[in-house]
Amino acid sequence: MNNEMPGVECVRHRGPSRFRRSSLFALFALFAFLSGLPGSGAIAATYLQQPEPYAWIDASAHTRVTWAFSQCTGGGAAADDDITAEIPLGFTFMFGTVNYTTARIMTNGRVQFGNNFCGYGTQVQSPRTYPYPYPHASLSRTMRVYGADLIDNGPSRISYASTGAAPNRRFVVTWDRTPEWGANGSRFDLQLVIEEAGNFVYQFGASNNTSGGKAQIGWQLTTADWELVSFANIGALAGTAVRFYKPGTAPNPGGFNAFDSTTGVGAISGSIQTRVAGLPFSLDLVALNATRTGLLTNFAGSVTLELVDSSNDSGALDPMTGCRSSWTLLQAVPGTLSFTPANLGRITVPAITVASARRNLRARVQWVPPSGPAVVGCSSDNFSVRPASFSVPVASDADWQSAGTTRVLDNTAASGGVVHAAGRPFSLSFSARDAGGATLSGYDGTPVLSFTGCALPSPCAGASALSLSAPLTVSGGIASTATATYAEAGAFTAFAQDTTFTAVDAGDGTPLAQRTIQSAAATIGRFVPERWVLAVATAPEFAPGQGTACTGAASSNFTWLGQPLQWRTAPVLTATAQGAAGNTMQQASGALFKLAPAALALSWNSNAPAGAAFSATGQTVTVSAGAAPGTGTIAFGAGAVFGFARPLAPVAPFNAVVALTVQVADASEAAVAGNGTIASVPNLVVDGGGAGIAFEGGNAAGANLQTYGRLQLSSAHGDSRRELIVPYETQAWSGTAWYRNQRDSCLQPPPNVLAMSNWGGGLAACNVSVTSIGRVTRGQGLIRLSAPVAAAIGGLDLTMRLAAPAGQTCIAGATQAAASAGLAWLLGPWTSAPDYSSDPGARATFGRHRVSNLIRRELF
């Protein structure tokens, strides 16, 4: 339309404004209240204003207006600068100090009471400006939701409706998709709501202000009593609302908050620290002013308080309420929660009890005004409700190597009682409990079992927190595991703890102790080695039967089959107490080191041929704690006797390969049902790396040779006036024949082993004595007999007693019993053929050489 009004500079009364300047929450940040633009009411403005939660009312079923241009005063244009007839409100509304039951709707964003002035809408300028700015004598008793030059054409739909029930009825006027005159593509969605309680609300939907104009928003009762809303531009108001109310009456709160009752006086925000399930607590609720910058100290009304689960943040945060749609109701706090002016905007709600454990809660406060949408506020701080405690952890097992619940593991005695293998799984469980001791089935935290120290030994001698593993799972408020392990010996103390369940309170000043869920300490034990691991500390070595001491050459070392062997160097072993993971148990020492000689089993094996079995007798062992924690020393006594049996028939020589297997079967804890025997894993085989236990001189050099032997005496004849030499040999069986054993340079029987018998001729008993028996050299030795007494002529039988003593011998002219040479491994078949079980014998004879006859013959 053509604008017939002259250009007018918009002048506003500059009396003190009641509207407060604020940095609003995000939803109202676009309202620039008192932001430098003039826009204030009269000195005693009837209405104040505050932001209002945006709650657009669906007007699709409302009554479309009918224009009554003929009733306009002050000029105008049909459907452009037009007005309706008086429309019943449906209730009585006091505007200022006058009650009205009807109102007129004017196209250009106004509702008018007892006023039918229309006028024109636009001044021709760019950007556009608009005539009749407040205050204006023709616009008293009007409300201006947006005073632009709007026209009801095209897609526009301007409508009205009376809604609700007394005393909360409302009269709603809606400009839906209404364009501005002459501004192609423009569009405005506006809504003006008049409330039976005496307030009114402007709501702003989408807009497209193509003309660039900026119209007024406000109201006017008289030219001395009016108010404007300052704003940046109409487009920025989309999704916002503003409420107008009378001073002296409590305006609607801009929101609510909740926090701990200990929060300081005058606060509008604060923290809610961790609470305990089943333990009553209090919260303070505050009503906030329109800009949420302070308390609404004169607020009066009843509110509801709800606790919501705020762990799901998938919903968008509503900047007006501080709530998310994804937060779900946990419980409503019962009782009437009423604000009165005497409360100055803050009340205390006592005895709130949450029966369950919750990680993330917020308080949600709601007030339903007499008309209009509910005012909701969620606490700015979230909080946890934790279990009051954990029950004392209980450890158990099925047996000493398996998890289960058959036996309780709480043994702190160094001997006896239930034990469990270190490193083997055991079971553990405890429950989350409320203040009354009931299990909290809803607890779903991630507790840990915290190692605190050792009960046995005390203090710890190697155990630490790293020795304990307890991966817990939680179900139904019970934390448990069947895979807990402890790597050390003895017993330990531990408690259950969870510091993460209350993580939402970590930054709000809640002390760690208040946030921590904990149990009393439990004592868990006793743990023992899962196995013993044996190792050779000192390698053993046999002394060959015929050794270096007499031969002087290691290459000559060997042993007659049947000849006893002894240790040149007895073995020394280490026994290490280990857990199932292979760790050395540092605390398996002192009273907890229980390995005894009786736990050791020794077994021997060799490459002995049939009939020549290897044997070991007299082997003793001692066990003592080792120098290193968790270890022991196993020392073998040096007095053991070993050897290969000598069969009655010769066998071929062989190089001995002897191995010792040491097995541990520690039954020191096995007396209690479910306990077990601690074994060596694996058993230790001492076999010189497969070549057998070493023999002095070296197995590679043949020092481990085992050969079947015999001793042979040769008969001798000599001059009765001289001593007689009787040869003897140590012989070895090659497997096919006998040969003088040239490796033997050790044998030297004593003289008293040569039995003398069957004296004959001119020889009487003891006419001849054994002078000496010489050491063999390369398998050959000599027996010396004295010349017969008085050069008697005769003979006697000689028998070397290799096994059992028997008969008589003569030493230095005196008769004595013949002793044993202890050389049973050199017996032969001399009188026992085919068995090699008899002593060797020979005949010694004494006569005269016929030298004179020889001479005589030479003389002939």
C-alpha positions in Angstrom: 0.0 0.0 0.0 1.0 3.6 -0.3 2.1 5.2 2.9 0.4 8.4 3.5 2.0 9.2 6.9 5.0 11.5 7.0 8.3 10.1 8.2 8.4 10.1 12.0 11.4 9.6 14.1 10.7 6.9 16.7 10.9 8.5 20.2 10.4 6.4 23.4 9.8 7.6 26.9 13.1 7.3 28.8 11.7 6.8 32.3 13.5 4.1 34.4 13.0 0.7 32.9 11.9 -2.3 35.0 13.3 -4.8 32.4 16.6 -6.2 33.5 19.7 -6.4 31.3 21.0 -10.0 31.3 23.2 -12.5 29.5 20.4 -15.0 29.0 20.5 -18.7 28.6 21.0 -19.8 25.0 17.3 -19.8 24.1 17.0 -16.1 25.0 20.4 -14.9 24.1 18.9 -13.3 21.1 16.8 -10.9 23.2 19.1 -7.8 23.7 17.2 -6.4 26.7 18.4 -2.9 27.5 21.3 -3.6 25.2 21.9 0.0 24.3 18.7 0.5 22.2 16.2 2.8 23.8 13.0 1.0 24.8 11.7 1.6 28.3 8.3 2.1 29.9 6.9 5.0 31.8 8.1 5.9 35.2 5.5 3.6 36.8 5.1 1.0 34.0 2.2 -1.3 34.7 3.9 -4.4 33.2 7.4 -5.9 33.5 8.8 -8.4 31.0 10.8 -11.6 31.2 11.8 -14.4 28.8 9.4 -17.2 28.7 9.9 -20.8 27.5 8.9 -21.0 23.9 5.7 -23.2 23.6 4.0 -22.5 20.2 0.3 -23.2 20.3 -1.0 -25.1 17.3 -3.6 -22.8 15.6 -4.6 -24.9 12.7 -8.1 -25.5 14.2 -8.5 -21.9 15.4 -11.1 -19.5 13.9 -9.9 -17.5 11.0 -10.5 -13.7 11.5 -13.1 -11.7 9.6 -12.0 -8.2 8.9 -14.3 -5.2 9.5 -12.6 -2.4 7.7 -15.6 -0.2 8.0 -15.0 -0.1 11.7 -11.5 1.4 11.3 -10.7 4.9 12.4 -7.6 6.8 11.3 -7.6 5.3 7.8 -6.3 2.0 6.6 -6.8 -0.6 3.8 -8.9 -3.7 3.7 -7.0 -6.9 4.8 -3.9 -4.7 4.9 -4.3 -2.1 7.6 -7.6 -3.6 8.8 -9.3 -4.5 12.1 -11.9 -7.0 13.3 -15.1 -6.4 15.2 -15.0 -6.9 18.9 -14.2 -10.6 19.6 -15.2 -12.2 22.9 -12.2 -13.3 24.9 -14.1 -16.0 26.7 -13.1 -14.6 30.1 -12.5 -11.2 31.8 -9.1 -9.8 31.3 -7.7 -6.8 33.2 -5.5 -4.7 31.0 -4.0 -2.1 33.2 -6.7 -1.4 35.7 -9.7 -2.0 33.3 -11.5 -5.3 32.8 -12.3 -6.3 29.2 -14.2 -9.2 27.9 -13.6 -8.5 24.2 -10.7 -7.3 22.0 -10.1 -6.4 18.4 -7.3 -7.9 16.2 -5.5 -5.5 13.9 -3.6 -6.8 10.9 -0.3 -5.1 11.7 0.5 -7.3 14.7 -1.8 -5.6 17.3 -4.6 -6.6 19.7 -6.6 -3.6 20.9 -9.0 -3.0 23.8 -11.7 -0.4 23.3 -9.7 1.0 20.4 -10.6 0.7 16.7 -7.8 2.8 15.3 -6.2 1.3 12.2 -4.0 3.9 10.3 -1.4 3.0 7.7 1.5 0.6 8.2 4.6 1.7 6.3 6.7 4.7 5.7 8.5 4.7 2.4 12.1 4.4 3.3 14.8 1.7 2.9 15.0 -0.1 5.1 11.4 0.4 6.0 10.3 2.2 9.1 6.8 2.2 10.5 4.4 5.0 11.7 2.7 5.3 15.1 5.6 4.3 17.3 4.9 3.9 21.0 3.9 6.1 22.7 1.2 7.4 20.4 -2.1 8.9 21.4 -4.1 6.7 19.0 -2.6 3.4 20.3 -3.5 3.4 23.9 -4.8 0.1 25.3 -3.0 -1.9 22.6 -0.6 -4.8 22.5 2.0 -5.0 19.7 3.5 -8.4 19.1 5.4 -7.0 16.1 4.2 -3.7 14.6 5.1 -4.2 10.9 2.9 -3.5 7.9 1.5 -7.0 7.7 -1.1 -8.1 5.1 -3.5 -11.0 5.2 -3.2 -12.4 1.7 -1.7 -15.4 -0.1 -0.7 -18.2 2.3 -1.4 -16.0 5.4 -3.8 -17.2 8.0 -4.6 -15.0 10.9 -6.7 -16.7 13.6 -7.9 -16.7 17.2 -9.3 -19.0 19.8 -10.2 -19.2 23.5 -8.7 -22.2 25.1 -8.4 -23.8 28.6 -10.7 -23.8 31.6 -11.2 -21.3 34.4 -9.2 -19.9 36.0 -6.5 -20.6 33.4 -8.2 -19.7 30.2 -6.3 -18.1 27.3 -7.1 -16.1 24.2 -4.7 -16.9 21.4 -4.1 -14.8 18.3 -1.8 -16.2 15.6 -0.3 -14.6 12.5 0.7 -17.7 10.5 2.9 -17.2 7.4 1.7 -13.6 7.2 3.7 -11.5 4.7 4.6 -7.8 4.8 2.9 -5.5 2.4 4.9 -5.0 -0.8 7.9 -7.2 0.4 8.1 -10.2 -1.8 9.1 -13.4 -0.1 8.5 -12.0 3.4 6.9 -14.2 6.0 6.2 -13.8 9.8 4.9 -16.3 12.4 3.7 -14.5 15.5 1.5 -15.4 18.4 0.0 -13.3 21.2 -1.5 -15.1 24.2 -3.7 -13.3 26.7 -4.1 -15.1 30.0 -7.1 -15.0 32.3 -4.6 -14.5 35.2 -3.8 -11.0 33.9 -0.5 -11.6 32.0 0.2 -11.9 28.3 2.9 -13.6 26.2 4.4 -13.0 22.8 5.8 -15.9 20.9 8.0 -15.7 17.8 8.2 -18.3 15.2 10.0 -18.3 11.8 10.4 -15.1 9.8 11.9 -13.8 6.6 12.1 -10.1 6.8 12.9 -9.1 3.2 12.2 -5.4 3.6 14.9 -5.0 6.3 12.5 -3.1 8.5 12.5 -3.2 12.3 9.1 -2.8 13.9 8.3 -2.3 17.6 7.4 -5.0 20.1 5.6 -3.8 23.2 2.4 -2.5 24.8 0.8 0.8 25.6 -1.9 1.7 28.1 -1.4 5.4 27.8 1.2 7.7 26.4 2.7 7.8 29.9 2.5 4.0 30.5 4.1 1.9 27.9 7.0 -0.5 27.3 9.1 -1.8 24.5 11.2 -4.9 24.0 14.7 -4.3 22.7 16.0 -6.8 20.2 18.5 -7.1 17.4 16.2 -8.3 14.5 13.0 -10.2 14.1 14.8 -13.2 12.5 16.9 -13.7 15.7 13.8 -14.1 17.8 12.7 -17.3 16.2 11.9 -19.9 18.8 11.7 -17.4 21.7 8.9 -15.9 23.9 8.5 -13.1 26.3 6.0 -12.7 29.2 4.5 -9.5 30.5 3.3 -9.3 34.1 2.4 -6.7 36.6 4.9 -5.4 39.3 4.0 -6.6 42.8 2.8 -9.9 41.6 5.3 -12.8 41.3 6.3 -13.3 37.7 6.8 -16.8 36.4 10.3 -18.1 37.3 12.8 -18.4 34.5 13.7 -21.8 35.8 14.9 -23.8 38.8 18.0 -25.3 40.1 18.9 -27.8 42.9 22.1 -28.3 44.9 23.4 -29.3 48.3 21.8 -27.7 51.3 25.3 -26.6 52.5 25.6 -24.2 49.5 26.0 -20.6 50.5 23.1 -18.2 50.9 22.1 -16.3 47.8 23.6 -18.9 45.4 21.7 -19.8 42.3 23.9 -22.9 41.4 26.0 -25.3 43.3 27.1 -28.9 43.4 25.3 -32.1 44.5 27.9 -34.3 46.1 27.8 -38.1 46.2 25.0 -39.6 48.1 24.6 -43.1 49.7 21.9 -45.5 48.8 19.4 -46.0 51.5 20.7 -43.0 53.5 18.3 -39.9 53.6 19.7 -36.7 52.3 18.4 -33.2 51.6 18.5 -30.8 48.6 17.8 -27.1 48.3 15.7 -25.9 45.5 15.9 -22.4 44.1 13.5 -20.5 41.9 15.4 -18.3 39.3 14.4 -15.0 37.9 13.6 -14.5 34.3 17.1 -14.1 33.2 18.4 -16.8 35.5 20.9 -14.4 37.0 19.5 -14.4 40.5 16.8 -15.8 42.8 13.1 -15.0 42.2 12.7 -14.1 45.9 9.0 -13.5 45.8 8.1 -16.7 44.0 5.1 -18.5 45.5 3.9 -21.9 44.2 4.0 -25.6 44.7 6.6 -27.6 42.7 7.4 -31.2 42.1 10.8 -32.7 42.5 12.0 -35.7 40.5 15.2 -37.5 40.3 16.1 -38.4 36.7 18.7 -40.8 35.3 20.9 -38.4 33.4 23.4 -41.0 32.1 22.0 -40.9 28.6 23.0 -37.6 26.8 21.8 -38.6 23.4 18.9 -36.1 23.6 19.5 -32.4 22.8 20.1 -30.1 25.8 17.2 -27.7 26.2 18.9 -24.4 27.1 15.8 -23.1 28.9 15.4 -26.0 31.2 18.8 -27.5 31.4 17.3 -30.9 30.7 17.6 -33.5 27.9 14.7 -35.5 26.6 16.8 -38.7 26.9 16.9 -38.4 30.7 14.4 -40.8 32.3 12.5 -40.6 35.5 13.9 -42.6 38.4 11.6 -41.5 41.2 9.4 -38.7 42.2 10.0 -37.2 45.6 6.7 -37.4 47.6 5.2 -34.6 49.5 4.2 -31.0 48.9 7.1 -28.7 48.0 5.9 -25.2 48.3 7.6 -21.9 47.9 6.3 -18.8 49.7 7.6 -15.3 49.6 9.1 -15.9 53.0 11.4 -18.5 51.5 13.1 -15.8 49.4 13.3 -18.2 46.4 14.9 -21.2 48.2 13.5 -24.2 50.1 15.0 -27.3 51.6 13.7 -30.7 50.7 14.7 -33.1 53.5 14.7 -36.9 53.9 15.2 -37.8 50.2 16.1 -41.5 50.0 17.3 -43.3 46.9 17.1 -47.0 47.3 19.3 -48.0 44.4 22.8 -47.3 43.3 23.0 -44.9 40.4 26.0 -43.5 38.5 24.5 -40.3 37.2 21.4 -38.5 38.5 20.0 -35.0 38.4 17.2 -33.2 40.2 14.3 -32.0 38.0 12.0 -29.4 39.3 8.7 -28.5 37.7 6.1 -25.8 38.4 2.8 -25.6 36.5 1.5 -22.0 36.3 -2.2 -21.1 36.3 -1.8 -20.7 32.6 0.8 -21.3 30.0 3.4 -24.1 29.8 5.1 -25.7 32.8 8.4 -24.2 34.0 11.0 -26.9 34.3 14.6 -26.8 35.6 17.2 -29.6 35.9 20.0 -29.3 38.4 23.1 -27.9 36.8 25.2 -30.5 38.6 24.8 -34.2 38.3 25.5 -36.6 41.2 26.0 -40.3 42.0 24.2 -42.4 44.6 26.7 -45.0 45.6 26.5 -48.2 47.7 27.2 -47.6 51.3 29.8 -50.3 51.3 30.9 -53.6 49.9 30.7 -56.8 52.0 33.9 -58.3 53.1 35.4 -60.3 50.2 35.2 -64.1 50.6 37.8 -66.2 48.8 37.2 -69.9 48.2 38.1 -72.9 46.1 37.0 -76.4 45.1 40.4 -77.8 45.8 44.0 -76.5 46.1 44.3 -76.0 42.3 40.7 -75.2 41.2 38.3 -72.3 41.8 35.0 -73.1 43.5 33.0 -72.5 46.7 33.7 -75.7 48.6 36.4 -74.4 50.9 37.0 -70.9 52.4 40.5 -69.5 52.0 41.1 -67.7 55.2 44.1 -69.7 56.7 46.8 -67.6 58.3 48.6 -70.5 60.1 52.1 -71.5 58.8 51.2 -75.1 59.1 48.0 -77.1 58.6 44.6 -75.9 57.3 43.3 -75.2 53.8 45.9 -74.2 51.3 45.8 -73.1 47.6 48.5 -73.4 44.9 50.0 -70.0 44.1 49.1 -68.9 40.6 46.1 -71.3 40.4 42.6 -69.8 40.1 40.5 -69.3 43.1 37.0 -67.8 43.5 36.2 -64.5 45.1 32.9 -62.6 45.7 31.4 -59.7 47.6 28.3 -57.6 47.2 27.4 -53.9 47.1 25.2 -53.0 50.0 23.0 -50.0 51.0 23.0 -48.2 54.3 20.9 -51.0 55.8 23.1 -53.8 54.6 20.8 -55.0 51.8 22.4 -56.1 48.5 22.0 -53.5 45.8 21.1 -55.5 42.7 21.4 -52.5 40.5 25.0 -51.8 41.2 27.0 -52.2 38.0 30.3 -50.6 38.8 33.9 -51.8 38.2 35.3 -52.6 41.6 38.8 -53.8 42.2 40.4 -55.9 44.9 43.2 -53.8 46.4 46.2 -55.6 48.0 47.1 -54.0 51.4 49.8 -56.3 52.7 50.7 -59.7 54.0 49.3 -61.5 57.0 51.9 -64.3 56.6 54.7 -63.5 56.6 54.3 -60.0 58.1 55.6 -57.7 56.7 55.8 -59.0 53.2 59.0 -60.6 52.0 58.4 -60.4 48.3 54.7 -60.1 47.7 53.2 -56.8 46.4 50.1 -55.6 44.7 51.5 -57.1 41.5 51.2 -60.6 43.1 47.4 -60.4 43.1 45.1 -60.6 40.1 41.3 -60.5 40.5 39.4 -59.6 37.3 35.9 -59.0 38.7 32.6 -59.0 36.9 29.4 -57.6 38.4 25.9 -59.1 38.1 23.0 -58.3 40.3 25.1 -56.2 42.6 27.5 -59.0 43.3 31.1 -58.8 42.2 32.8 -62.1 41.6 35.6 -63.9 39.8 36.6 -67.5 39.3 40.0 -66.5 37.9 41.6 -64.8 40.8 45.3 -65.7 41.4 48.0 -64.9 44.0 51.6 -65.5 43.0 53.2 -65.7 46.4 53.4 -67.9 49.4 51.5 -67.2 52.6 48.4 -65.1 53.2 47.5 -61.5 52.4 45.0 -58.9 53.2 42.9 -56.9 50.7 39.7 -54.9 50.4 37.2 -54.2 47.7 37.1 -50.7 46.3 35.4 -48.7 43.6 36.4 -45.1 42.9 35.0 -44.8 39.4 31.3 -45.5 40.0 31.0 -41.9 41.3 33.1 -40.3 38.5 30.5 -37.6 37.7 31.3 -36.1 41.2 35.1 -36.1 40.7 35.1 -32.4 39.7 32.5 -30.9 42.0 34.4 -30.9 45.2 33.2 -34.2 46.5 36.1 -35.6 48.6 37.5 -38.9 47.3 36.7 -40.6 50.6 33.0 -39.7 50.1 33.1 -40.9 46.5 34.8 -44.2 47.3 32.9 -47.5 47.9 34.9 -49.8 50.1 34.8 -53.0 52.1 36.5 -54.0 55.3 39.7 -55.8 54.8 39.7 -59.6 54.2 42.5 -62.1 55.0 43.0 -64.6 52.2 45.3 -67.6 52.3 47.3 -69.7 52.7 49.1 -70.1 49.4 51.8 -72.7 48.8 54.1 -73.5 45.9 52.3 -75.0 42.9 55.5 -76.9 42.0 59.1 -77.5 42.8 61.6 -76.9 40.0 64.9 -78.8 40.4 68.2 -77.9 38.8 71.8 -79.1 39.1 74.0 -76.7 41.1 77.0 -79.0 41.4 77.4 -81.7 38.6 78.1 -85.1 40.0 81.1 -87.3 39.0 81.8 -91.0 39.7 85.2 -92.2 40.8 86.1 -95.2 38.5 87.0 -98.4 40.2 90.5 -98.2 38.8 91.2 -94.5 38.9 93.8 -91.9 38.4 95.1 -92.1 41.9 97.0 -95.3 41.1 97.4 -95.1 37.3 98.5 -91.5 37.1 96.7 -91.3 33.7 93.0 -90.6 33.2 93.1 -92.6 30.0 93.7 -95.7 32.1 90.6 -95.2 34.2 88.0 -98.0 34.1 85.9 -100.2 36.3 85.7 -103.9 36.7 82.2 -105.1 36.3 80.9 -105.8 39.8 83.4 -103.4 41.3 81.7 -100.7 43.5 81.6 -97.1 42.5 81.5 -94.0 44.7 81.1 -90.3 44.1 84.2 -88.4 43.3 81.9 -85.3 43.5 78.4 -85.8 45.0 75.7 -83.8 43.3 74.1 -80.7 44.8 70.7 -79.6 43.5 68.6 -76.5 43.9 64.9 -76.7 44.5 62.9 -73.6 43.6 59.4 -73.0 44.8 57.3 -71.7 41.9 53.8 -70.5 41.3 51.8 -71.7 38.3 53.1 -68.8 36.2 56.7 -69.9 36.7 57.6 -67.2 39.2 60.0 -67.9 42.0 58.0 -67.5 45.3 60.1 -65.1 47.3 58.1 -65.8 50.5 58.5 -69.6 50.4 61.2 -69.3 53.0 61.5 -69.8 56.7 58.5 -71.5 58.2 56.9 -71.5 54.7 59.7 -73.6 53.3 58.7 -77.2 54.0 60.6 -79.3 51.5 62.1 -82.3 53.4 64.3 -85.3 52.3 61.3 -87.6 52.7 59.7 -85.8 49.7 62.5 -86.9 47.4 62.4 -90.0 45.3 65.6 -91.1 43.5 65.6 -93.5 40.6 68.5 -94.8 38.6 68.7 -96.2 35.1 71.6 -97.2 32.9 72.5 -99.1 29.8 73.5 -102.2 31.7 73.4 -105.4 29.8 71.2 -108.3 30.9 72.4 -109.7 34.2 74.5 -106.6 35.0 71.9 -104.4 36.6 73.0 -101.1 38.0 72.4 -100.5 41.8 72.8 -97.7 44.3 72.8 -98.1 48.0 73.4 -95.9 51.0 72.5 -92.7 49.2 71.5 -90.0 51.7 70.2 -86.4 51.0 69.8 -83.4 53.1 67.6 -80.4 52.3 68.2 -76.9 53.6 66.9 -73.4 52.7 68.9 -71.9 49.9 70.7 -68.6 50.0 68.1 -67.0 47.6 64.5 -66.6 48.8 62.2 -69.3 47.6 65.0 -71.8 47.0 66.4 -74.8 48.8 69.6 -76.9 48.5 69.5 -80.6 48.1 72.9 -82.1 49.0 73.8 -85.8 48.3 75.8 -87.7 50.8 79.2 -88.9 49.5 79.0 -92.4 51.1 76.7 -93.9 48.6 77.8 -97.1 46.8 77.0 -97.9 43.2 77.9 -100.6 40.8 76.9 -102.9 38.0 76.2 -106.5 39.0 78.7 -109.1 37.8 77.0 -112.1 36.2 78.4 -115.6 36.5 79.3 -115.6 32.8 81.4 -113.0 31.1 79.7 -110.1 29.1 81.2 -107.8 26.6 82.7 -104.5 27.9 80.6 -101.4 27.6 80.8 -97.7 28.4 78.4 -97.0 31.3 75.6 -94.4 30.7 74.0 -93.8 34.1 71.2 -91.4 34.8 69.6 -90.2 38.0 66.0 -89.0 38.1 65.0 -86.9 41.1 61.3 -86.6 41.8 59.6 -84.4 44.5 56.4 -85.4 46.1 56.0 -82.9 48.8 53.0 -84.0 51.0 53.6 -81.5 53.7 50.2 -80.0 53.1 48.3 -83.1 51.9 46.7 -84.0 55.2 43.7 -81.7 54.7 41.0 -82.8 52.3 41.3 -80.8 49.0 44.9 -80.1 49.5 47.4 -81.9 47.3 51.0 -83.0 46.9 53.4 -80.5 45.6 55.4 -82.2 42.9 58.5 -81.4 40.9 57.6 -80.2 37.4 59.3 -81.7 35.5 61.3 -84.3 37.4 65.0 -83.7 37.2 67.1 -86.0 35.1 70.8 -85.9 35.8 72.4 -87.6 32.9 75.3 -85.4 31.7 73.3 -84.1 28.8 72.5 -87.6 27.6 76.1 -89.0 27.9 75.4 -90.2 31.4 76.8 -89.0 34.7 80.5 -88.3 34.2 83.3 -90.5 35.4 86.5 -89.0 36.5 88.8 -88.8 33.5 85.9 -88.2 31.2 83.4 -90.5 29.5 84.7 -89.4 26.1 88.1 -90.8 27.1 86.6 -94.1 28.2 86.7 -93.5 31.9 83.2 -95.0 32.1 84.4 -98.4 30.7 82.9 -101.4 32.5 84.7 -104.6 31.7 84.3 -108.2 32.9 87.5 -109.5 34.5 89.3 -112.3 36.1 92.6 -112.8 37.9 94.8 -115.6 36.9 97.8 -117.1 38.9 100.6 -119.0 37.0 102.4 -122.0 38.5 106.1 -121.5 39.2 109.2 -123.6 39.9 112.4 -122.4 41.4 115.6 -123.1 43.2 115.0 -124.0 46.8 117.8 -121.8 47.8 116.2 -118.7 46.3 112.9 -116.8 46.5 110.3 -117.8 44.0 108.5 -115.4 41.7 104.9 -116.4 40.9 103.3 -114.3 38.1 99.7 -113.2 38.1 97.5 -111.3 35.6 94.3 -109.3 35.6 92.5 -110.2 32.4 89.6 -108.7 30.6 87.0 -110.3 28.4 86.8 -108.7 24.9 83.5 -110.4 24.1 85.3 -113.2 22.3 88.5 -113.8 24.2 90.5 -113.0 27.3 93.4 -110.6 27.2 95.7 -109.1 29.7 94.2 -105.8 30.7 96.9 -103.4 30.1 94.8 -100.5 31.4 95.1 -101.9 34.9 98.0 -100.6 36.9 96.1 -100.3 40.2 95.5 -103.7 41.6 97.8 -104.8 44.5 96.3 -107.4 46.8 97.8 -107.6 50.3 100.1 -110.6 51.1 97.7 -112.2 53.6 95.1 -113.0 50.9 97.3 -115.8 49.4 96.2 -119.0 51.0 98.9 -121.7 51.2 98.0 -125.4 51.4 98.9 -128.9 50.3 102.5 -128.7 51.5 104.5 -131.6 50.1 107.9 -133.2 49.6 110.3 -131.8 52.0 108.2 -128.7 52.8 106.4 -128.5 56.0 103.7 -125.9 56.8 105.1 -122.4 56.8 108.5 -123.5 55.5 107.7 -120.8 52.8 106.4 -117.3 53.5 104.7 -114.8 51.3 107.1 -112.0 51.0 105.0 -109.6 48.9 102.4 -109.2 46.2 103.4 -106.5 43.8 101.1 -104.0 42.1 100.1 -104.9 38.6 101.7 -103.0 35.8 99.7 -103.0 32.6 97.7 -105.9 33.9 100.7 -108.1 35.2 101.9 -108.5 38.7 104.4 -110.7 40.7 104.0 -112.6 43.9 107.2 -113.2 45.8 107.7 -116.3 48.0 110.6 -116.7 50.4 113.1 -119.5 49.8 112.2 -122.6 51.8 113.6 -123.0 55.3 116.8 -125.0 55.1 116.5 -125.0 51.3 114.0 -127.8 51.6 112.7 -129.2 48.4 109.0 -129.6 47.9 105.8 -127.9 46.7 102.6 -126.2 47.9 99.3 -124.9 46.4 98.6 -121.2 46.3 95.0 -119.7 46.2 94.3 -116.0 46.1 91.2 -115.4 48.2 89.4 -112.8 46.1 86.0 -113.0 47.7 85.7 -114.9 51.1 88.5 -115.5 53.5 89.6 -119.1 53.9 92.6 -121.2 54.7 96.0 -120.3 56.1 98.8 -118.2 54.9 102.3 -117.7 56.1 103.8 -114.3 56.6 107.4 -113.9 57.9 107.5 -117.6 59.0 104.3 -117.3 61.0 101.0 -119.0 60.2 97.8 -116.8 60.0 94.4 -117.0 58.6 94.1 -116.0 55.0 92.1 -112.8 54.5 89.9 -111.7 51.6 91.3 -109.4 48.9 87.8 -108.0 48.4 88.1 -108.6 44.6 85.1 -110.7 43.9 84.8 -109.1 40.5 88.0 -111.0 39.5 86.8 -114.5 40.3 87.2 -117.1 37.5 86.0 -120.5 36.5 89.0 -122.2 38.0 87.1 -124.7 40.2 83.5 -123.6 39.3 83.4 -123.8 35.5 81.4 -122.7 33.7 80.6 -120.1 36.4 83.1 -117.4 37.2 82.9 -117.8 40.9 86.1 -119.4 42.2 89.4 -118.1 43.4 92.4 -118.5 41.2 95.1 -121.0 42.2 98.6 -122.2 41.2 101.4 -124.7 42.2 104.7 -123.5 43.6 107.6 -126.0 43.6 111.1 -125.8 44.9 114.0 -128.0 43.7 117.7 -127.9 42.7 119.2 -126.9 39.4 121.4 -129.7 38.0 124.3 -127.5 37.2 127.0 -130.2 38.0 125.5 -132.6 35.5 125.7 -129.9 32.9 129.2 -129.3 33.7 129.9 -133.0 33.6 128.4 -133.2 30.2 130.6 -130.4 29.1 133.6 -132.1 30.4 132.9 -135.2 28.4 
